[in-house]
């Protein structure tokens, strides 16, 4: 009998961007050696507005979607409501799906989800593995939402210790993150392992500027390109990049290319317009 493995991630197929891509690909690859299912939300990021089936099979993975609000993720209150409803609905689904001996891989976004997953796993006799993509409460402090070493920060760290203590393993994707979590979990009998995300070298490869369709369409194939393609979230330091844009705005050798969305997209657009550059 195959090992039962569950993935818990807000983002999953067909949301093949960022976390959704890595979690989906990992689940598909493991489906050859385990019975794999995924608990996720409806698309709400790059495919917002797309309505997927509540349950479907995708390349050997049984996907189980739960209902949640799907408000604008760039608004803090709306994002919190999305996360809260997903966590509650996800918890109910987990209690129905998890069984004794199952293994669960859960990501740290949204921040409440690991705790909900841990509680459901412990209640059902399953074990959970924590995959760290975002570090809380440090991320909230960096965004200015709470004070570092304040009451909320210390309270969050207290509950983090409980989460770490009962986890089968903590997996981090960065070396600095590994150092941080060894400090946060000091004194606890928990394994911490650094496993970086991969790159699809058979799909992503160098391409000459003359062959790049985006650069050709924009007419900037002859420029030195600074390209930023990502989610422009609250914790991303786009301000420093915009200072560089201002410094080199009259230098025809360089071109700054922003591709993405997020809470700071408006900041980028406004800064570019104020500098009289093409948006």
C-alpha positions as CSV (number, residue, x, y, z in Angstrom):
1,X,0.0,0.0,0.0
2,X,1.4,3.4,-1.0
3,X,2.1,6.1,1.5
4,X,-0.6,8.8,1.6
5,X,0.8,12.3,1.1
6,X,-1.1,15.5,1.3
7,X,-0.1,18.9,0.1
8,X,-1.6,22.0,1.8
9,X,-1.1,25.2,-0.2
10,X,-3.4,28.1,-1.0
11,X,-1.9,28.2,-4.5
12,X,-1.9,25.1,-6.7
13,X,-2.7,24.0,-10.2
14,X,-3.9,25.8,-12.4
15,X,-2.2,28.7,-10.5
16,X,1.2,27.8,-11.9
17,X,3.0,30.9,-10.6
18,X,5.4,31.1,-7.6
19,X,4.4,28.7,-4.8
20,X,1.7,27.1,-6.9
21,X,4.2,26.0,-9.6
22,X,6.6,24.4,-7.1
23,X,4.0,22.7,-5.1
24,X,2.1,21.3,-8.1
25,X,5.3,20.0,-9.8
26,X,6.5,18.4,-6.6
27,X,3.2,16.8,-6.0
28,X,3.0,15.4,-9.6
29,X,6.5,14.0,-9.3
30,X,5.8,12.3,-6.0
31,X,2.6,10.8,-7.3
32,X,4.6,8.0,-8.9
33,X,5.7,6.7,-5.4
34,X,2.8,7.8,-3.2
35,X,-0.9,8.4,-3.1
36,X,-0.9,12.2,-3.4
37,X,-3.7,14.7,-2.8
38,X,-3.7,18.5,-2.5
39,X,-5.9,20.9,-0.5
40,X,-5.9,24.3,-2.0
41,X,-8.1,27.4,-2.8
42,X,-9.6,28.6,-6.0
43,X,-7.2,30.6,-8.3
44,X,-6.7,34.1,-6.9
45,X,-3.3,35.3,-8.0
46,X,-2.2,35.2,-11.7
47,X,-5.5,33.5,-12.7
48,X,-7.9,35.5,-10.5
49,X,-11.4,35.1,-11.8
50,X,-10.9,31.5,-13.2
51,X,-13.3,29.0,-11.6
52,X,-11.8,25.6,-11.2
53,X,-13.5,22.4,-10.3
54,X,-13.8,21.8,-6.6
55,X,-12.3,18.3,-7.1
56,X,-10.3,17.0,-10.0
57,X,-7.4,14.7,-10.8
58,X,-4.3,16.3,-12.3
59,X,-1.5,14.0,-13.5
60,X,-2.0,11.6,-10.7
61,X,-2.8,14.2,-8.0
62,X,-6.2,14.4,-6.4
63,X,-7.0,18.1,-6.0
64,X,-9.5,19.1,-3.4
65,X,-10.4,22.8,-3.4
66,X,-12.1,24.6,-0.6
67,X,-14.3,27.7,-0.6
68,X,-12.8,31.0,0.6
69,X,-13.2,34.7,-0.1
70,X,-11.2,35.8,-3.2
71,X,-10.9,39.5,-2.6
72,X,-8.1,41.8,-3.9
73,X,-4.9,40.4,-2.4
74,X,-3.2,43.8,-2.5
75,X,-5.4,45.1,0.3
76,X,-4.3,44.0,3.7
77,X,-7.9,43.5,5.2
78,X,-9.1,41.6,2.1
79,X,-6.0,39.4,2.1
80,X,-6.6,38.6,5.8
81,X,-10.2,37.7,5.0
82,X,-9.1,35.4,2.2
83,X,-6.6,33.7,4.5
84,X,-9.0,33.3,7.4
85,X,-11.8,31.8,5.3
86,X,-9.4,29.5,3.5
87,X,-7.9,28.3,6.8
88,X,-11.3,27.6,8.4
89,X,-12.6,25.7,5.3
90,X,-9.3,24.0,4.9
91,X,-9.4,22.8,8.5
92,X,-12.8,21.2,8.0
93,X,-11.6,19.5,4.8
94,X,-8.4,18.2,6.6
95,X,-10.4,16.6,9.4
96,X,-12.3,14.6,6.7
97,X,-9.3,13.7,4.6
98,X,-6.3,13.1,6.9
99,X,-5.9,9.6,8.4
100,X,-3.5,8.0,10.9
101,X,-0.1,7.5,9.4
102,X,-0.5,10.1,6.6
103,X,2.2,12.7,5.9
104,X,1.4,16.3,5.1
105,X,3.5,19.0,3.5
106,X,2.3,22.5,4.3
107,X,3.7,25.9,3.3
108,X,3.9,28.9,5.6
109,X,1.5,31.1,3.5
110,X,-1.1,32.2,4.6
111,X,0.5,32.4,8.1
112,X,-2.5,30.8,9.9
113,X,-2.5,27.7,7.6
114,X,0.5,25.8,9.2
115,X,-1.1,26.0,12.6
116,X,-4.5,24.8,11.3
117,X,-2.8,22.0,9.5
118,X,-0.7,21.0,12.5
119,X,-3.8,20.8,14.7
120,X,-5.7,18.7,12.1
121,X,-2.7,16.4,11.7
122,X,-2.3,15.9,15.4
123,X,-6.0,15.2,15.9
124,X,-6.0,12.6,13.1
125,X,-2.7,11.0,14.0
126,X,-0.8,12.2,10.9
127,X,2.6,13.9,10.7
128,X,3.3,17.2,9.1
129,X,6.4,18.7,7.4
130,X,6.7,22.5,7.4
131,X,8.0,24.1,4.1
132,X,9.1,27.7,4.9
133,X,8.5,30.2,2.1
134,X,7.8,33.2,4.4
135,X,9.1,33.8,7.9
136,X,6.6,35.1,10.4
137,X,6.4,37.2,12.5
138,X,9.6,38.7,11.0
139,X,7.7,39.4,7.7
140,X,5.0,41.3,9.6
141,X,7.5,43.4,11.5
142,X,9.4,44.2,8.3
143,X,6.1,45.4,6.7
144,X,5.5,47.7,9.7
145,X,2.4,45.8,10.7
146,X,3.7,44.9,14.2
147,X,6.6,45.9,16.3
148,X,9.7,43.7,16.5
149,X,9.9,42.2,20.0
150,X,6.5,43.7,20.8
151,X,3.7,41.6,22.5
152,X,2.3,40.4,19.2
153,X,5.8,39.5,17.9
154,X,6.6,37.5,21.1
155,X,3.2,35.8,21.1
156,X,3.6,34.7,17.5
157,X,7.1,33.3,18.3
158,X,5.6,31.4,21.3
159,X,3.1,29.6,19.0
160,X,5.8,29.1,16.4
161,X,7.7,27.1,19.0
162,X,4.7,24.8,19.4
163,X,4.4,24.5,15.7
164,X,8.1,23.6,15.3
165,X,8.1,21.2,18.3
166,X,5.4,18.9,16.8
167,X,6.6,19.0,13.1
168,X,8.4,16.0,11.6
169,X,10.8,18.3,9.8
170,X,11.3,22.0,8.9
171,X,12.4,22.6,5.3
172,X,13.8,26.0,4.4
173,X,14.7,27.2,0.9
174,X,17.5,29.7,1.8
175,X,20.8,29.5,3.7
176,X,20.0,32.6,5.7
177,X,16.6,31.2,6.5
178,X,18.2,28.0,7.8
179,X,20.3,30.1,10.2
180,X,17.3,32.0,11.4
181,X,15.2,28.9,12.0
182,X,18.0,27.2,13.9
183,X,17.9,30.1,16.2
184,X,14.1,30.2,16.4
185,X,13.9,26.4,17.1
186,X,16.9,26.3,19.5
187,X,16.5,23.7,22.2
188,X,13.7,21.8,20.3
189,X,14.2,18.3,19.0
190,X,13.3,19.0,15.4
191,X,15.2,18.5,12.1
192,X,15.8,21.5,9.9
193,X,16.9,21.0,6.3
194,X,17.9,23.4,3.6
195,X,16.4,22.3,0.2
196,X,16.5,25.1,-2.4
197,X,13.9,25.4,-5.2
198,X,14.9,24.1,-8.6
199,X,15.0,25.6,-12.1
200,X,13.6,23.8,-15.1
201,X,16.8,23.9,-17.3
202,X,15.1,22.0,-20.1
203,X,12.5,24.8,-20.3
204,X,14.5,27.9,-19.3
205,X,17.6,28.6,-21.2
206,X,19.6,31.7,-22.4
207,X,18.3,33.5,-25.4
208,X,19.9,36.2,-27.5
209,X,18.3,39.7,-27.3
210,X,17.5,39.6,-31.0
211,X,15.4,36.5,-30.5
212,X,13.5,37.7,-27.4
213,X,9.9,38.6,-28.4
214,X,9.3,41.0,-25.5
215,X,12.5,43.0,-26.2
216,X,11.7,43.1,-29.9
217,X,8.2,44.3,-29.3
218,X,9.4,47.0,-27.0
219,X,12.2,48.0,-29.3
220,X,14.9,47.7,-26.6
221,X,17.0,44.9,-27.9
222,X,20.1,47.2,-28.1
223,X,19.8,48.3,-24.5
224,X,21.4,46.9,-21.3
225,X,18.3,45.5,-19.6
226,X,17.6,45.5,-15.9
227,X,14.6,43.2,-15.7
228,X,12.4,42.6,-12.7
229,X,9.7,40.0,-13.1
230,X,8.0,39.1,-9.9
231,X,5.3,39.9,-7.3
232,X,5.9,43.4,-6.1
233,X,4.8,42.8,-2.5
234,X,5.1,45.0,0.6
235,X,8.3,43.4,1.6
236,X,10.1,43.8,-1.7
237,X,12.5,46.7,-1.8
238,X,11.4,48.3,-5.1
239,X,12.2,51.7,-3.6
240,X,16.0,51.1,-4.0
241,X,15.4,50.0,-7.6
242,X,13.4,53.1,-8.3
243,X,16.3,55.3,-7.1
244,X,18.5,53.6,-9.6
245,X,15.8,54.3,-12.3
246,X,15.9,58.0,-11.4
247,X,19.7,58.1,-11.4
248,X,20.0,56.5,-14.9
249,X,16.8,57.9,-16.5
250,X,18.7,60.0,-19.0
251,X,21.3,57.3,-19.8
252,X,20.2,55.8,-23.2
253,X,22.4,52.7,-22.6
254,X,20.1,51.3,-19.9
255,X,16.5,50.2,-19.7
256,X,14.6,49.1,-16.6
257,X,11.9,46.6,-17.3
258,X,9.2,45.7,-14.6
259,X,6.9,42.8,-15.2
260,X,4.5,41.7,-12.5
261,X,1.8,42.7,-10.1
262,X,1.3,43.2,-6.3
263,X,0.8,45.8,-3.6
264,X,3.6,48.0,-4.8
265,X,2.7,48.0,-8.5
266,X,1.0,51.4,-8.0
267,X,4.1,52.8,-6.4
268,X,6.2,51.7,-9.4
269,X,3.7,53.1,-11.9
270,X,3.5,56.4,-10.1
271,X,7.3,56.8,-9.8
272,X,7.7,56.0,-13.5
273,X,5.1,58.5,-14.5
274,X,6.6,61.2,-12.3
275,X,9.9,60.7,-14.0
276,X,8.3,61.1,-17.4
277,X,9.2,57.6,-18.5
278,X,7.2,55.1,-20.5
279,X,4.9,53.0,-18.3
